[in-house]
């Protein structure tokens, strides 16, 4: 069995060639058309020196062409490299070099940035440009129009055999230093993120044709991944859907009203987003508009957990929808899932059921017994990455061998509960140590965001002479709301222990997050250091 990304997609093409594969705005392509176009691009890239193992940058917002470019790379046994379109020159320059790009596919709107960076990378010899309606010039560096590149090449599927050992790379991070490339075997990343395992039962998919055949029989689903394809959460929501013969709907960039329009127009059944950062504006937009979302059966968060208050708001608006949280990271893959429906208990914290390969480890890398209240770092074995690209030292810090078994340990903490679930506590590096007590940000953020005046929040440690650190929070209030700090404090104390309650608060117009919706804690730390707080309960109140 190949268990290769390109093979898995080709099985779906063979099973349902005439079914719509991707919709973006007014455009749509069938599985047959998607593959024909990807084949043409692959032949064009091969004619310009791309070969097995070559790295091809994909620098674009969500679109049909973005998926075609990634598929074309995998057909050649080459490697698609995700280029974050939010990068400034220094970050882009670093990525082009670190990732050893030999070719680039980019939207025309980024031509000026490419022109600035490209001269420093002579190994990057060929550029294909996607027309997006902008007018930036790309002739100065020899860019080739995307449709022109496709027009002169063969649509045939006449590529060599591939392997489950072929390499997939996902660049991740960038908020704490330059991004890192995570290396996976195709089979491993498919098992960990792409549907090669039943995420509920933990059973592996039997063979490489199973998903396509099941999709042919069931008719597939219509899915909308709202996160940008520059991140793994969206890539694998899209690939996993395509492998099952499902239709994928894209909105070029996150716009809550455009997403609800796309849901309505395309009868979307599964909406995949990233935590509260996307959920809250979607909820507000749904209330403002008059949208028909009756087709939706599930809303799933990848890469960030929903707060309990957001889950309840979603279920209030869409009572027949199932809400799921899938936890994991670019390094770990799928680690666990939580599910909430209308009649379920909403009172629990951010809890999930672990996947069968996930455990907790203590600080000495020993297995933590699964007893209620026990806390440790999340670790997963089985299908895990090879390591970080060109960074063996960093790889050693996150991939460890325990009793002969290799584990990935990304640094997130969790606690075992009596019902067999685990409560997610957050990244250990962001843990606040206040007087010897550990406070995990996600738990406190969930309590803050359950208050009706709070739209979003990030929790950070603030230097404190007596305690070492005290708990602080940067808060974005709802539009037109001014929180009563005493009421907010009382509210939070009903949900978490007193030592976890923020004692210093900053109010901001917008919380800093990455394009995928992940929290930007370094931004929050900088903001707290550089601005006067709106409330500091450690100091006497100022006299009017």
C-alpha positions as CSV (number, residue, x, y, z in Angstrom):
1,X,0.0,0.0,0.0
2,X,1.4,3.4,-0.9
3,X,-0.5,5.4,1.8
4,X,0.7,8.5,0.1
5,X,-1.1,11.8,-0.1
6,X,-1.2,11.9,-3.9
7,X,-2.3,8.3,-4.1
8,X,-5.1,8.8,-1.6
9,X,-6.4,11.7,-3.5
10,X,-6.2,9.8,-6.8
11,X,-8.3,7.0,-5.3
12,X,-11.1,9.6,-4.6
13,X,-10.8,10.9,-8.1
14,X,-11.3,7.4,-9.5
15,X,-14.2,6.7,-7.2
16,X,-16.1,10.0,-7.8
17,X,-14.7,11.8,-10.8
18,X,-17.8,13.9,-11.5
19,X,-18.5,15.0,-7.9
20,X,-17.6,18.6,-6.9
21,X,-14.3,18.6,-5.1
22,X,-13.7,22.3,-4.3
23,X,-15.8,25.4,-4.3
24,X,-14.3,28.9,-3.8
25,X,-16.7,31.8,-4.5
26,X,-18.4,31.3,-7.9
27,X,-15.8,28.8,-9.0
28,X,-16.0,25.1,-8.6
29,X,-14.1,22.0,-9.9
30,X,-14.9,18.4,-9.9
31,X,-12.5,15.7,-8.7
32,X,-11.6,14.9,-12.3
33,X,-11.0,18.6,-13.1
34,X,-9.0,19.1,-9.9
35,X,-6.7,16.3,-10.8
36,X,-6.3,17.3,-14.5
37,X,-5.2,20.8,-13.4
38,X,-2.8,19.5,-10.7
39,X,-1.3,17.1,-13.2
40,X,-0.7,19.9,-15.7
41,X,1.0,22.0,-13.0
42,X,3.1,19.0,-11.9
43,X,4.3,18.5,-15.5
44,X,5.1,22.2,-15.7
45,X,7.1,22.1,-12.5
46,X,9.0,18.9,-13.5
47,X,10.0,20.6,-16.8
48,X,11.5,23.4,-14.7
49,X,13.7,21.2,-12.6
50,X,11.4,20.1,-9.8
51,X,12.1,16.5,-8.9
52,X,11.5,14.0,-6.0
53,X,12.5,15.7,-2.7
54,X,12.4,19.3,-4.1
55,X,10.8,21.9,-2.0
56,X,8.1,24.1,-3.5
57,X,6.8,27.1,-1.6
58,X,3.0,27.8,-1.7
59,X,2.4,31.4,-0.8
60,X,-1.3,32.0,-1.1
61,X,-4.6,32.5,0.6
62,X,-7.3,29.7,0.5
63,X,-8.1,28.9,-3.1
64,X,-8.5,26.1,-5.6
65,X,-5.0,26.9,-6.9
66,X,-3.5,26.5,-3.4
67,X,-4.8,23.0,-3.2
68,X,-3.7,22.2,-6.8
69,X,-0.2,23.4,-6.1
70,X,0.2,21.2,-3.0
71,X,-1.3,18.2,-4.9
72,X,1.1,18.8,-7.8
73,X,4.1,18.7,-5.5
74,X,3.0,15.4,-3.9
75,X,2.4,13.9,-7.3
76,X,6.0,14.5,-8.2
77,X,7.2,13.1,-4.8
78,X,8.3,16.7,-4.1
79,X,7.4,18.6,-0.9
80,X,5.0,21.6,-0.6
81,X,6.2,24.2,1.9
82,X,3.5,26.4,3.4
83,X,4.5,30.1,3.3
84,X,2.6,32.3,5.8
85,X,1.2,35.2,3.9
86,X,1.4,37.4,7.0
87,X,5.2,37.2,7.1
88,X,7.3,40.4,6.8
89,X,10.5,40.5,4.8
90,X,12.8,39.1,7.4
91,X,10.6,36.1,8.1
92,X,10.0,35.4,4.4
93,X,13.7,35.7,3.7
94,X,14.4,33.2,6.5
95,X,11.8,30.7,5.3
96,X,13.0,30.8,1.6
97,X,16.5,29.9,2.8
98,X,15.8,27.5,5.7
99,X,13.3,25.5,3.6
100,X,15.6,25.3,0.6
101,X,12.9,26.3,-1.9
102,X,13.7,25.6,-5.6
103,X,10.3,26.8,-6.9
104,X,7.5,29.0,-5.7
105,X,3.8,29.3,-6.4
106,X,2.3,32.6,-5.1
107,X,-0.6,34.9,-5.5
108,X,0.1,38.0,-7.5
109,X,-0.7,40.3,-4.5
110,X,2.6,39.2,-2.9
111,X,4.8,40.0,-6.0
112,X,6.4,43.0,-4.4
113,X,7.5,41.0,-1.4
114,X,8.8,38.2,-3.6
115,X,10.7,40.7,-5.7
116,X,12.5,42.0,-2.5
117,X,13.4,38.6,-1.1
118,X,14.1,36.5,-4.3
119,X,17.6,37.9,-5.2
120,X,19.0,36.5,-2.0
121,X,18.0,32.9,-2.9
122,X,19.6,31.8,-6.2
123,X,18.6,28.2,-5.6
124,X,14.9,29.3,-6.1
125,X,14.9,29.3,-9.9
126,X,11.2,29.1,-11.0
127,X,8.1,31.1,-9.9
128,X,4.5,30.6,-10.9
129,X,2.0,33.4,-10.2
130,X,-1.7,33.0,-9.5
131,X,-3.8,35.8,-10.8
132,X,-5.9,37.2,-8.0
133,X,-7.1,40.4,-9.7
134,X,-4.3,42.6,-8.3
135,X,-1.8,44.3,-10.6
136,X,1.6,43.9,-9.0
137,X,4.3,43.2,-11.6
138,X,6.1,39.8,-11.7
139,X,7.9,40.0,-15.0
140,X,10.9,41.5,-13.2
141,X,11.8,38.2,-11.7
142,X,10.6,35.9,-14.5
143,X,7.3,34.8,-13.0
144,X,5.0,32.7,-15.1
145,X,1.3,33.1,-15.2
146,X,-0.4,30.1,-13.5
147,X,-3.0,29.4,-16.2
148,X,-0.4,29.8,-18.9
149,X,1.8,27.3,-17.1
150,X,-1.1,24.8,-17.1
151,X,-2.3,25.4,-20.6
152,X,0.8,23.9,-22.4
153,X,1.2,20.8,-20.2
154,X,-0.2,17.3,-20.2
155,X,-3.2,16.5,-18.0
156,X,-2.2,12.8,-17.8
157,X,-1.5,10.9,-14.6
158,X,1.8,9.4,-15.8
159,X,3.9,9.7,-12.7
160,X,6.1,7.1,-11.1
161,X,5.3,5.0,-8.1
162,X,5.2,6.7,-4.7
163,X,5.7,5.6,-1.1
164,X,4.3,6.1,2.3
165,X,7.9,7.0,3.2
166,X,7.7,10.2,1.1
167,X,8.1,13.3,3.2
168,X,5.5,15.9,4.1
169,X,6.7,19.2,5.8
170,X,4.7,21.7,7.7
171,X,6.3,24.9,8.9
172,X,4.9,26.0,12.2
173,X,5.5,28.6,14.9
174,X,7.0,32.0,14.4
175,X,5.6,33.8,17.5
176,X,8.7,32.8,19.5
177,X,11.4,32.9,17.0
178,X,11.6,31.8,13.4
179,X,9.3,29.0,12.1
180,X,10.3,25.4,12.2
181,X,9.7,22.7,9.6
182,X,8.1,19.6,11.0
183,X,9.0,16.5,8.9
184,X,6.4,13.6,8.6
185,X,6.3,10.5,6.5
186,X,3.1,10.5,4.4
187,X,1.7,7.4,6.1
188,X,2.4,8.8,9.5
189,X,0.7,12.2,8.9
190,X,-2.2,10.5,7.3
191,X,-2.7,8.2,10.3
192,X,-2.2,11.1,12.7
193,X,-4.2,13.9,11.0
194,X,-5.7,12.9,7.6
195,X,-8.3,10.3,8.5
196,X,-6.2,7.2,8.5
197,X,-7.5,6.5,11.9
198,X,-11.0,6.6,13.4
199,X,-10.7,9.6,15.7
200,X,-13.4,8.3,18.0
201,X,-12.6,4.6,18.3
202,X,-8.9,4.8,17.6
203,X,-9.1,2.0,15.0
204,X,-6.8,2.3,11.9
205,X,-8.4,2.5,8.5
206,X,-7.9,-0.9,6.9
207,X,-6.4,0.0,3.5
208,X,-5.7,3.0,1.2
209,X,-8.9,2.6,-0.8
210,X,-11.3,2.4,2.2
211,X,-12.0,6.2,2.6
212,X,-12.6,6.8,-1.1
213,X,-14.9,3.7,-1.4
214,X,-16.9,4.7,1.7
215,X,-17.2,8.2,0.4
216,X,-18.5,6.9,-2.9
217,X,-21.2,4.9,-1.1
218,X,-22.2,7.6,1.4
219,X,-22.2,10.6,-1.0
220,X,-19.6,12.4,1.1
221,X,-20.2,15.6,3.1
222,X,-19.8,19.3,2.3
223,X,-17.1,20.7,4.5
224,X,-15.8,24.3,5.1
225,X,-12.4,24.7,6.7
226,X,-12.3,28.3,7.8
227,X,-8.6,28.5,8.9
228,X,-6.0,29.5,6.3
229,X,-4.3,26.7,4.4
230,X,-0.9,28.0,5.6
231,X,-1.7,26.0,8.8
232,X,-2.0,22.3,9.4
233,X,-5.5,22.5,10.8
234,X,-7.0,23.7,7.5
235,X,-4.7,21.6,5.3
236,X,-5.7,18.3,7.0
237,X,-9.4,19.3,7.3
238,X,-9.3,19.8,3.5
239,X,-7.2,16.7,2.6
240,X,-9.1,14.5,4.9
241,X,-12.4,15.6,3.3
242,X,-11.0,15.1,-0.3
243,X,-9.8,11.6,0.6
244,X,-13.4,10.7,1.4
245,X,-14.8,12.2,-1.8
246,X,-16.3,15.1,0.2
247,X,-16.7,18.6,-1.2
248,X,-14.5,21.3,0.3
249,X,-15.7,24.9,0.4
250,X,-13.1,27.7,0.8
251,X,-13.5,31.4,1.7
252,X,-10.2,33.2,0.6
253,X,-9.6,34.6,4.1
254,X,-11.5,34.6,7.4
255,X,-14.6,36.8,7.2
256,X,-17.5,35.7,9.4
257,X,-20.2,37.0,7.1
258,X,-18.7,35.5,4.0
259,X,-18.4,32.2,5.8
260,X,-22.1,32.2,6.7
261,X,-22.9,33.1,3.1
262,X,-20.8,30.2,1.9
263,X,-22.5,27.9,4.4
264,X,-25.9,29.0,3.2
265,X,-25.1,28.9,-0.6
266,X,-23.4,25.5,-0.5
267,X,-25.4,23.7,2.2
268,X,-22.2,23.1,4.2
269,X,-22.6,20.3,6.7
270,X,-19.3,20.4,8.6
271,X,-17.7,23.7,9.7
272,X,-14.1,23.5,10.9
273,X,-12.7,26.5,12.8
274,X,-10.0,27.3,15.3
275,X,-11.4,27.9,18.8
276,X,-13.0,31.0,20.3
277,X,-11.0,33.3,18.1
278,X,-13.1,32.3,15.1
279,X,-16.2,31.1,17.0
280,X,-17.0,34.4,18.7
281,X,-17.0,36.6,15.5
282,X,-19.0,33.9,13.7
283,X,-21.6,33.8,16.5
284,X,-21.9,37.6,16.4
285,X,-22.2,37.6,12.6
286,X,-24.8,34.9,12.7
287,X,-26.9,37.0,15.0
288,X,-26.4,40.1,12.9
289,X,-27.4,38.4,9.6
290,X,-30.3,36.4,8.4
291,X,-28.5,33.2,7.4
292,X,-29.8,29.7,6.8
293,X,-27.4,27.3,8.6
294,X,-29.8,24.5,8.9
295,X,-27.5,22.2,6.8
296,X,-24.8,22.2,9.5
297,X,-24.6,19.0,11.5
298,X,-21.2,19.6,13.2
299,X,-18.9,22.4,14.2
300,X,-15.3,21.3,15.0
301,X,-12.4,23.2,16.5
302,X,-8.9,22.1,15.6
303,X,-5.7,23.5,17.1
304,X,-7.5,25.5,19.9
305,X,-10.2,24.5,22.3
306,X,-13.6,26.1,22.5
307,X,-14.5,27.7,25.9
308,X,-17.6,26.3,27.6
309,X,-19.5,29.6,27.1
310,X,-18.9,29.5,23.3
311,X,-20.0,25.9,23.1
312,X,-23.3,26.9,24.8
313,X,-23.7,29.9,22.6
314,X,-23.3,27.8,19.5
315,X,-25.8,25.2,20.8
316,X,-28.2,28.0,21.6
317,X,-28.1,29.2,18.0
318,X,-27.8,25.8,16.3
319,X,-29.3,23.3,18.8
320,X,-29.1,20.3,16.5
321,X,-25.4,20.6,15.9
322,X,-22.7,18.5,17.5
323,X,-19.7,20.5,18.8
324,X,-16.3,18.8,18.8
325,X,-12.8,19.8,20.0
326,X,-9.9,18.0,18.5
327,X,-6.6,18.5,20.2
328,X,-3.1,18.2,18.7
329,X,-0.4,20.2,17.1
330,X,1.8,20.2,14.0
331,X,4.3,18.1,15.9
332,X,1.9,15.7,17.7
333,X,-1.0,15.1,15.3
334,X,-4.3,14.0,16.7
335,X,-4.2,13.5,20.4
336,X,-7.8,13.5,21.6
337,X,-11.4,14.7,21.0
338,X,-14.2,16.1,23.0
339,X,-17.9,16.2,22.0
340,X,-20.8,18.2,23.2
341,X,-24.4,18.1,21.9
342,X,-27.6,19.8,23.0
343,X,-28.4,17.4,25.8
344,X,-24.9,16.9,27.0
345,X,-23.4,18.3,30.2
346,X,-21.8,21.7,29.5
347,X,-20.4,22.3,32.9
348,X,-17.0,20.5,32.4
349,X,-13.8,22.3,31.7
350,X,-11.9,22.0,28.5
351,X,-12.0,18.2,28.5
352,X,-11.3,15.6,25.8
353,X,-11.1,11.8,25.5
354,X,-7.5,10.8,24.8
355,X,-6.6,8.9,21.7
356,X,-5.3,5.4,22.3
357,X,-1.6,6.4,21.8
358,X,-1.7,9.4,24.2
359,X,-0.5,9.4,27.8
360,X,0.8,11.9,30.4
361,X,4.4,12.1,31.5
362,X,6.0,13.7,34.6
363,X,9.0,16.0,34.5
364,X,11.4,13.0,34.4
365,X,9.6,11.4,31.4
366,X,8.0,8.8,33.5
367,X,4.4,7.7,32.8
368,X,1.8,9.3,35.1
369,X,-0.8,6.8,36.4
370,X,-4.3,7.6,35.1
371,X,-5.7,8.5,38.5
372,X,-8.1,11.4,39.0
373,X,-6.2,14.6,39.7
374,X,-2.9,13.4,38.4
375,X,-1.2,16.1,36.1
376,X,1.5,15.8,33.5
377,X,2.7,16.6,30.0
378,X,0.8,15.2,27.1
379,X,2.8,12.7,25.1
380,X,1.9,10.5,22.0
381,X,3.5,7.5,20.5
382,X,2.8,5.6,17.3
383,X,2.7,7.6,14.1
384,X,4.7,10.6,15.0
385,X,7.0,13.0,13.0
386,X,10.6,12.3,12.0
387,X,11.7,15.6,13.6
388,X,12.4,19.2,12.7
389,X,14.0,20.0,9.4
390,X,17.7,20.9,9.8
391,X,17.3,21.2,13.5
392,X,18.4,18.0,15.3
393,X,19.0,19.8,18.6
394,X,15.5,21.2,18.7
395,X,14.2,17.7,17.7
396,X,15.8,16.2,20.8
397,X,13.8,18.5,23.1
398,X,10.4,17.3,21.8
399,X,10.9,13.7,20.6
400,X,12.0,11.4,23.4
401,X,12.4,7.6,23.8
402,X,10.9,5.9,26.8
403,X,11.3,2.2,27.4
404,X,12.2,1.7,23.8
405,X,9.2,3.6,22.4
406,X,9.5,7.0,20.7
407,X,7.1,9.7,21.9
408,X,6.4,13.3,20.9
409,X,6.1,15.7,23.9
410,X,5.0,19.1,22.6
411,X,4.8,20.7,26.1
412,X,1.1,20.8,26.8
413,X,-0.2,19.9,30.3
414,X,-3.4,18.0,31.2
415,X,-5.1,16.5,34.2
416,X,-6.8,13.1,34.5
417,X,-10.5,13.2,35.6
418,X,-12.7,10.7,37.4
419,X,-14.8,10.0,34.2
420,X,-11.7,9.0,32.2
421,X,-11.4,12.2,30.3
422,X,-8.5,14.7,30.6
423,X,-8.7,18.4,31.3
424,X,-6.4,20.5,29.1
425,X,-4.4,23.0,31.2
426,X,-2.3,24.7,28.5
427,X,1.3,25.0,27.4
428,X,3.8,24.5,30.2
429,X,5.9,27.4,29.0
430,X,3.0,29.7,29.6
431,X,2.2,28.3,33.1
432,X,2.1,31.0,35.8
433,X,3.9,30.1,39.0
434,X,2.3,32.2,41.7
435,X,3.6,31.5,45.2
436,X,4.5,27.9,44.2
437,X,1.1,27.2,42.8
438,X,0.9,26.4,39.0
439,X,-1.8,28.2,37.1
440,X,-2.5,27.2,33.5
441,X,-3.8,30.0,31.2
442,X,-6.5,28.0,29.3
443,X,-8.4,27.2,32.5
444,X,-8.4,30.9,33.6
445,X,-9.2,32.2,30.1
446,X,-12.2,29.9,29.9
447,X,-13.5,31.3,33.2
448,X,-13.0,34.9,32.0
449,X,-14.7,34.3,28.6
450,X,-17.8,32.8,30.3
451,X,-18.6,36.4,31.5
452,X,-21.1,38.1,29.1
453,X,-18.9,41.3,28.9
454,X,-15.7,39.4,27.8
455,X,-15.2,38.7,24.1
456,X,-11.6,37.3,24.3
457,X,-8.8,37.0,26.8
458,X,-5.2,35.9,27.2
459,X,-3.7,35.1,30.6
460,X,0.0,35.8,31.4
461,X,2.3,35.9,34.4
462,X,3.1,39.3,35.9
463,X,6.2,39.9,38.1
464,X,5.3,40.0,41.8
465,X,7.8,40.7,44.6
466,X,6.0,38.5,47.1
467,X,4.7,35.7,44.9
468,X,7.3,35.6,42.2
469,X,4.4,35.9,39.6
470,X,0.8,36.9,39.9
471,X,-1.9,36.1,37.4
472,X,-2.7,38.8,34.9
473,X,-5.1,39.0,31.9
474,X,-5.4,41.0,28.7
475,X,-9.1,41.3,27.9
476,X,-11.0,42.3,24.8
477,X,-14.5,43.3,25.9
478,X,-17.6,42.9,23.7
479,X,-18.5,45.9,21.6
480,X,-20.2,48.6,23.7
481,X,-19.6,46.8,27.0
482,X,-17.5,48.1,29.9
483,X,-17.0,45.4,32.5
484,X,-17.7,45.9,36.2
485,X,-14.4,44.6,37.6
486,X,-15.9,43.6,40.9
487,X,-18.6,41.6,39.1
488,X,-16.1,40.0,36.8
489,X,-14.0,39.0,39.8
490,X,-17.0,37.5,41.6
491,X,-18.0,35.7,38.5
492,X,-14.6,34.1,37.9
493,X,-14.3,33.0,41.5
494,X,-17.4,30.8,41.1
495,X,-15.5,28.8,38.4
496,X,-11.8,28.6,39.6
497,X,-9.9,28.7,42.8
498,X,-9.0,32.2,44.3
499,X,-5.3,31.9,43.6
500,X,-6.0,31.5,39.9
501,X,-8.1,34.7,39.6
502,X,-6.4,37.5,37.7
503,X,-5.3,40.3,40.0
504,X,-4.2,42.6,37.1
505,X,-6.2,43.4,34.0
506,X,-5.5,45.2,30.8
507,X,-8.3,46.1,28.3
508,X,-7.5,46.1,24.6
509,X,-9.5,46.6,21.4
510,X,-8.3,43.4,19.9
511,X,-6.5,40.3,21.3
512,X,-3.3,39.4,19.4
513,X,-3.6,36.0,17.7
514,X,-1.9,34.2,14.8
515,X,-3.7,34.0,11.4
516,X,-4.9,30.5,12.4
517,X,-6.4,31.9,15.7
518,X,-3.8,30.5,18.1
519,X,-3.0,32.8,21.0
520,X,0.0,35.1,20.8
521,X,1.3,35.0,24.4
522,X,4.5,36.9,23.6
523,X,2.3,39.7,22.3
524,X,0.3,39.7,25.5
525,X,3.4,39.7,27.7
526,X,4.8,42.7,25.8
527,X,1.5,44.5,26.1
528,X,1.4,43.9,29.8
529,X,4.9,45.2,30.3
530,X,4.4,48.3,28.1
531,X,1.0,49.5,29.2
532,X,-0.7,50.6,32.5
533,X,-3.3,48.1,33.6
534,X,-7.0,49.0,33.8
535,X,-7.1,47.3,37.2
536,X,-4.3,46.3,39.6
537,X,-5.8,44.8,42.8
538,X,-2.3,44.7,44.4
539,X,-2.3,48.5,44.6
540,X,-4.6,50.9,46.5
541,X,-7.4,52.2,44.3
542,X,-6.7,55.7,42.9
543,X,-8.6,58.5,44.5
544,X,-11.0,60.5,42.2
